[in-house]
Structure formats: C-alpha cells, structure tokens
Amino acid sequence: MNILITGATGYIGRRLKDRFLSRTDCRLRLLVRNRNKVRPSVLGRVDIVEGDTFHKEALDEALQGIDVAYYLIHSMGADKDYKDLDRLSAENFRDAAIRAGVKRIIYLGGLGVKETASKHLLSRIETGEILSARPECIQTIWFRAGVIIGSGSASFEIIRNLVQKLPIMITPKWVTTMTQPIAVDDVLSYLAAAADKDLTGNMIIDIGASPMSFREMMLKAANVMGLSRMMIPVPVLSPRLSSYWLILFTPIPYKLATALVEGLKSETVVLNDHATCFFAEIKPVSYQDAVLKALKEMEGNQILSRWCDSSGGAVCDIKDQDNTSSAILRDCREYPLGGASRESVFRAACSLGGEEGWFHYHLLWQMRGLIDKLVGGYGLNRGRRARGRLRIGDSLDFWKVADIKENKRLLLLAQMKLPGKAWLEFDIQSDKLVQTAHFLPKGLWGRLYWYSVLPLHHLVFTNLSRQIVLRGQKIDKDGDA
C-alpha cells in the first residue's frame, strides 16, 4: 500500500508518520514545504516531495501511484484570509487525488455543527465537505475530534499551564461548554487503522472519550498532578479578555488563543457511533490516563511533536531562511573557546532557552518576551520541545531553528514582533565562537529599533557568548550540560 501524508511536519503528521514507519506493509511518501524539517534518520526511509497544495506540479508528483492520502492541513491561527486558502487547498488536493487515481482520502477535522461553530471550526467543516464532494470519484473518510490531549498539544499546554500556575482561577462562561477530549495516541490509532479498513462510501466518524466540560478537564488534570485548585465562575470575561488571559499564562500566542477560545464557546460532542461500529478494536483511554501519559512524556523529555512545529503562517515554513546575506545591520561577538571542544560548545548553544533560560540576563529576555506577548507575538514562554536537542523547524522561545550544522552552526530565526527581520547565529570555529545578530530593518522604525537596543545587546550578547563557551568547558570537564 502506497501512503501519502500531508502536514507531515505538524503535530499529528509527525506522529502518524512514525506509526507507519513501524509497519512493513506500506510505502510512505511525504508532501512537505521544507524537507530539512524531516529528521535525518527518516529521510532514507520515505519518499519526499517538496511543495504544498497550491502547486499543481508538486501535488501531481506527490499523489502519483498513491492508494491512500492523508489530509492533515489547516490554517489555525493564520492570516485573516485563511478560509479562502483552506477552501482552495482542499479543492486542489481532492482534484489532484482524483486525477492520480487515489482510492481514499483520510481527513482529520473537528467536532461541532455549522450552526454554532466558530469561524475556524466552520472552516474545518467546510474543508471536510469539499474533500467529500466527489464520492463518485474518490472515497473520503472524515474523522472529527474535539480537544486532543497529548504532550505538546495546544490544548494540553493550555490546561497544564493554567493548572500549574493559578491556584485560584476566575473562569468565564465558556468553561462549562461540553466537549469530548481524546488522547493523541487514540487519534493516531483511528487514523492509521483507516488506511486499510474495509469501509464503503464516504463516512464521517466522530471520535472522543467521555463528555466533560473544560472546567472538569482542568480540575481532573489538577487531580492527576496532585494539585488542589479553586475555580470561580463569572458571567463576563469576553473571548478577547479570555485570549489575553491565556497568552499571559500559557505558551499560546494571541491569534491561536482567540481561535481556541472562540471554539470553546460551542459544544463539540460526538454525534454518531461510527467509531464504535467500524473501529470496535480501539478503546479510547480515559482523560486522566491521557493527561498522565502526556506528563510522563514531558518529564522523560520524549515530546515527539508540538503544536508550534508547523502552521499556516509563512514564518513557520523556514524555507530558504538559512541565508542571512539580506541583513544590513549586524552585531558580531567573538569569544575564544579556551580549550573547549567544538562539540561541547555546540551542545551548550543547543541547550539555550526553555527551562535552561538565557544565563545572567534572563530577566531582560523575559521582559522582552512579555512585551512580545502583549503585542501578539509568541513570547518567551513557548519554550522548547526537548532539553538539549534541536532539529530544524523546532521552536525555541520566540525563535525558530532555521539551520543546524552539527558541531558548526546554529541559526535561529526571530519570530518575535519586530520592525524588520532578525537572526541569531552561532558559528563555532576551531578556536572561537562567533556569535552574530543579523537584522534587516523595515524602514526608519527598524533602524531606530536597532540602535535603541544596541546598549542592551552589549550586555546580553557579550554575556551570552561567554556563558556558552564556559558551559562548553564544563561539559568537557564533567559531561554535565
């Protein structure tokens, strides 16, 4: 069986890809915008077509000879024209699949009904309808899930952060809305089983565990964590205020927070029993067990994918973002390795951010992250997927990893709100670390911004390069990163 996965570098796609790599009865192909975001250990085991659903040639190449195609693409948190892009993407994909003779499309959307759906959920529903619109030519299996619980999922990170940081929560009315959460592993089980399941015609399959409100989800998560939390309901807090509340206490940026809160206003429960009828072998685990497993994966540094791995935003593609030659302003610092090995200094650079922080001036980084959050950016508390390990495309606080050359180069692309475009580069040479902040200003404001922060650069970046080398020396001495 020949299988194509789109969205293969996203939260669900990365995990589904690994599911199929463990099987010997299929050949796997990925349609990705940037092949460098695929792990090197995977590259030799899959076919890769670089492109997206807006390029006919790439689509035709990706779908040629495919039996089953997974459509795992959406524009959550993207620009305001995302609905039109979602429609065009789905139409292009469906038509190309029909041209290629694909037998089955498998799509993952969201629970809910049109009458009460939020704008983003409505777009997901319309995507499913478009993919299913030609049943005489191609079969579409449309899964619909509510809140997905797993390490790195947006919903779980919201719940975990709120529960851990706030012993008392003032909650808006939407926390009483009913939904049916489901563990990410169960979602993957349904998706993988559908590839060769004997099913006739188009089908909508609603999946989820036991119904509960968002309030119940937070209280049960607190119980799993061994915490006692109080929730005080109020009838006010608008979606906009709720979104600002989320961005202050969770890693979620404003656009995504707004989309999620809008979705929480509408009930998202299972409306058919097709999962039980046709996938009886899959028994969804309880919400508490899903939370417990997610926490264990976090504690064990085993987060395979995160909500911010990929999105509809162009900056998340990091395609052709590893060239800093367009920058016109630079702040370059050199620091001698002092006997530290290149390997250890590279490890030290790759350990930056997240729980490890940014050395002596971490407070300044935190202040910059708070400002970024307040103006709609990612902020510093997005953190990182894993301690000590980075891959191209990983998020690192308000940076994105644009390039990695083992023991030589780490290039971070800024995703903070800026009047221009910025990179932070670490180039490890035989006897020194060369650390460069590159900046391409946008107009006069960009130049004013650059020169206004130069005094802070002198403090922060001088300390940063020095501390990276010192940490590298420490790694060489006792192996402790």
N, C-alpha and C positions, 0 to 999 in steps of 0.2 A: 504494500500500500504506500503510495506517494502522498505525503502530507506537507502542506504549506502553512506556516504560522506567520501572520502579520502581527505587528506590535510585539515582536519577539524580544525587544529590549525593555519592555514595560513591566509593570508589577506582575500581572498574570502571565504574560507571554514568556518571561524568563523561566518561570517555574514550570509552565506547561512544556516548554522545550526540554527541560531536564527530565520530565516524566517520559517523554517519547525517546530520549536518548538512552534510557534504560531498557527499551524494548528492542527486539531483534527482528520484528516482523514488519518494519516500515522504514522508509527512507524519508529524511526530513530536509525541507528547504525553508529558508527564512527570507522574508522580504523586509529589509531594514534600510533606514535612511543613512546609516553610517556603520559599515562593517567593523570598524575599530571598537565599537561598543560591545561586540561579541567577544566573550572570553577566548584567549588564545588556545586554551585546551579544547575548545569546542569547534574552532574553525575547520579543522581537518575532518570533522565527523558530520558536517552538514553542508548542503549547497547553500550559497548565499547570493541573493540578487539585491543589489543596492538601488534604492529608489523608493517611491511611495505611490499611493493610489491616485495621484494626479498626473502620472506619467504613463501613457498608454504602452509605450515600448517596454518599460520595466514591468508593468502588470502582465503583459502578454508573455514575457520571458519567465516571470515567476510562476505563472499558472500553467505553463506548458507541461502536459503529462501528469498533472496533479489529480488525485482522486478526491481528496478531502481538503478543504481550505478553511482555516480558522480566521475569522474577522474579529480582531481584538483592538480596534482602533476607535478612539473617541477624542473629543476636544475639551474635556473637563478643565475649566479654569482658563481656557484660551481666549482669544480676542472676541469682540462682540459679533463678528460675522461667522462664528463657529457653526451656527445652524446651517447656513448655506454650504459651508465646507463639508459638514457631516453628510448632507444630502448628496452632494456631488461625489464625495468619496465612496459612499455606499453604491451609488448608481454605477460608477466606473468599475468598481470591484465586481459587482454582480454581472454586468455585461461582459467583462473580460473573462470571468469564470465560465459563462455560457459559451463564449467563443472557443475557449480551450477544452470544452467538454468535461468540466469538473462535475462530479456526481453530487457532491454535498458541500454546502456552506454551513459552518457552525459559528454561531454568534453569541456573545455574552452581553446582555443588556441589563436593565434594572427593573425591579418590580414597580408596580404602580399603574394607574389608569389615566388616560388622556385628560379627563375632566378635571382632575385635581393635581396633575403632575406639574412640577417646577419646569422652568424653561430648559434646563439641562436634561432632566429626565424625559421631557417631551421629545427632545432631540434624539435621545437614545431609543425611544419608542418608534419614532419615525424612521430611524436607521433600520430597525428590525423589519418594519413594514416594507421598506424599499428592497431590502435583501430578499424578502419573501414574495415579492410581487410577480415573479415569473415561475410559478410552480410547475407549469407545463414543460419548462426547460431545465430547471435545476431545483433540487430539494434544499430547503433551509431548516436547520434545527436551531431554534432560538431559545437559549436559556435566559432566565430572568432571575437575578439575585438582588437581595437587599443589602444590608450592611455586611461587608466582608471583614472577618476578623482573622488577622494573621500578623506576624512580626513584619513591620514595615508598611502595613496598610494605613491609609489616611485615617480611616475610622478608628482603628485601634490606637493610633498615636494620639488622636484627639482624646479618646476615653482615658488612656493611660496617663497623659499629662495632666488632664483636669483632676483626675482622682488623686494622683500623687502630690499635686501642688496645692490643692484647695480643700482644706478640711471642712469648710462650710461653703456651699455654693448657692447663689441666688439664681434660680433657674426660670427661664421663660416657659410659656405655654407649650412650645413645641416638644419639650422633653417628655410629654405624655403621649405623643404620637406612637402608634403601634408599628412595629416592623418585625421582620424575621431574620435575625442575623445568621450567618453561616460561616463556618471555618473555611479558610482559603484552601486547605487540603481537600475538603469535600467539593468545593467548586472545581478544583482540578480533576478530581475523580469523575465527576459528571462530564466535564469537557472531554477528557481522554476516552472515556467509555463510549461516547457518542460517535467516535470515528468509525467504528465497525459494528455498531449496534444495528440490529435488523429493525428498521423503522420505515413506515410507509408514508409518503407525502410530507408536506410541511408540518412542523409541530412547534408549539410554544410550550416550554417546560419550566414551570416556576419551582425554584429550589429555596430551601431555608429550613432552619431548625425551629424550635418552639417560638411562638409570638411573644414579644415583650416590648415595653416602651424603652425609649432612650434613658429615662430615669432608672428603670430597673437594670438596664445594662451597666450603668455607671455604679450602682450600688452593689451589684453582683461582682463586678470587676474589683471593687474595693475589698469585698469579702475575700476574693481569691488572693489579693495582695496582703491580706491581714490588716486592713485599714478600716477605721470607722469614720464614715462621712455623713454630714447632715446636708440635706437639700431643702431650700426654702423657695417654694414656687411663688412667682409674681406674674400678674397678667399683662405686664408692659413689655419690656425688652424687645424691641423690634428686630427683624432679621439683620438690619445694618448694625445695631448695637451688639447683637449676639456675635456677629462676624468680628467686630473689633475685640470683643472679649476673647474669642478663640485665638486671634493672632497674637495676643499678649501672652497667653499661657500655653500655646501649643506651637508646633513647628509649621503649621499650615499658613500660607500667605493669604492675603485678603480675597483675591479672586476665587480661589478654591474654597475658602471658608464660606464665602457668600453662596456659592453654588451648593455646598453641602447643607447649609442652614435652610436654604430655600427648599431643598429636597426633603428635609426633616419635617417640614410643615404638612406634608402629605403622607397618608398611610401607605405603607409598602408591605403588603402581606401576600402570601401565596393564594392564587385564585384558581388553581387547578391541581389535580392529583396525578399528573402525568409522570412526575418524578417517581412516585411510589409504584405506579403501574408498569412503567417501562424500565426503571432502574432500581428495582427492588433490592438488588445486592448492595446498594450504597445506603448506609445508615448514618445520616449526619450526626456528628458528635454534639454534645451539649455546648451551650455558650460558655459555661465555666471552663470546660475542658479546652475549648478553643483559646480562651484567654491564657490559661495555664501554659499551653504549649507555646504560644507566642512569647510569653515572658521567659520561658526556658531557652528559646532560641536567641532572645536578646542577651540573656546572661551568658550564654555559651558562644557569643559572637558569631552566630550562624544565620545572619539575616541574608537570604539569597537575593531579595529584591526589595525596593522601597517605592512608595507612591510617587516620589520625585525622580525616578530613573528616567522617565520619558513623559512627554506631554505634547499637546498640540502647539505649544509655543516654539517659535523658531530657535530661541536660545538653547532649548533642550536638545536640539539636534547635534550641536557642537560639530557639525560638518564643516570642514575647512576652517576650523577655528584655532588651529595649532600654529598659524603663521602670524607672528607679531610685527611683521615689517610695516604694516599700515600705521602703527603707532608713531606719533611725532614727539611725545614727551616721555622721558624715561628717568627713573631713579635707580641707579645701579650701585649695589654694595658688594664688596669683595671681602671675604674673610678666610684666612689661611686654615687649612684642615688641621694643622698642628699634630700631624701623625695619625689622625683618624682615617680609617679606610673609607673609600668611596661608597662601599656597600652600606656601612653603618650610617654615614651621613644621609644617604638616600633613604634608609629606613626611618631616620629621625624626621626628615622632611615629610615623609608619607604618614607620620603619626600626628601631624598637626590637626588642630580643631577638635570638634566634638567634645567629649569629656576631658580630653587632654588639654584643651584650651590653647592659648596663644602666648604662653610664657609671661614675663613680668608685666606687660601692658595689656593683659587680658581684659581689664576693666574698660580700657579705651575701645577695644574691639567690641565689647558688649554694648557700650554706648552707641557705637556706630551701627550695630545690629538692631538696637531698639529704634533708632531713627529710621532705619530701612524698613522695619516692620510697620511703623506708623504711616509711612508714605506708600505702603502697598507692596513692599518687597518681601524677600524670603526671610531676612533677618538671620541672626547668628544661631538661633536655637533649632534650626533644621538639622544641625548635627551631621553625622555621617553614618554610613551603613555598617561599617565594621571597624574595629580598632586596629590600627597598624597596617591595614590593607586597602589599597585603592585600585580602581580599574577606570579606564576611560569611560566618561559618562557619569561617574559617581558624583553625588552632591557632597560638598564639604562646606558646611555652614552656608555662607552666601556666595560660595564659589562653585564652579563645576569643573571637573577634571577634563581638560581638553587634550592633554597628551602625556604619555608616560614612556620614557625610555629607561629601561631597568638600569639602576645604578648610575644614571647620567642626567636625566631631565624629568622634572615635574612641572607642568604648565597648568595653571589654574585660570579659568575664565570667570570674570566677575559677573554675578547675577544680581548684585545689589542695584538699587536705583541710583543711576549716575547720569550726569550731563555729558555722556561720552561712552567709550568702550575701554575696558581695562583688563589686563592680565597680570598675574604674579608668577614669575618664572624662577625656578631653582635649577641652575646648571652646575653640575658637580664635575670639576676638572681634577687633574692629577694632584694638584697641591692647594686648591682653594675652592670655596663655594662662591659662585657668582649669583647673586640674587637681584633680580630686576623687576621693578614695577613699570609696566608699559601702559601708556594712556593715549587714546585717540579722542581728543576733546571735540565736543559738539558746540561749535560757535564760541562766542565770548564767554558764556556762562561756564562752559567746560574748562576754559583756560583759567578763569577766576577760581573755580573749584580747585583745580590742580595746585595753583600757587598758594591758596589759603591753607591747604593741608600739608604742605611741604614741611613745616616745623614738626608736625606730628609724625610724618614719615621719618624724620631724622631720629626721633625717639624709638618709634615702633620697629622700623625695618632694620635699624642697626642692631637692636636687641634681638630681633628675630633670627638674623643670620648667625649671630654669635651663639645663641642658645641652641640652634640646630646643630652646629659643629660640636658644642660641648656635650649635647645629648649623644651625638655620634661617637665621641670619645668614650663616653660612659658605656655605650653598647659594646664597644670593642673591649672594654675593661672587664665588665661583668655580665654582658649579654642581656642587661636589663634595659628595655626600651622605654 
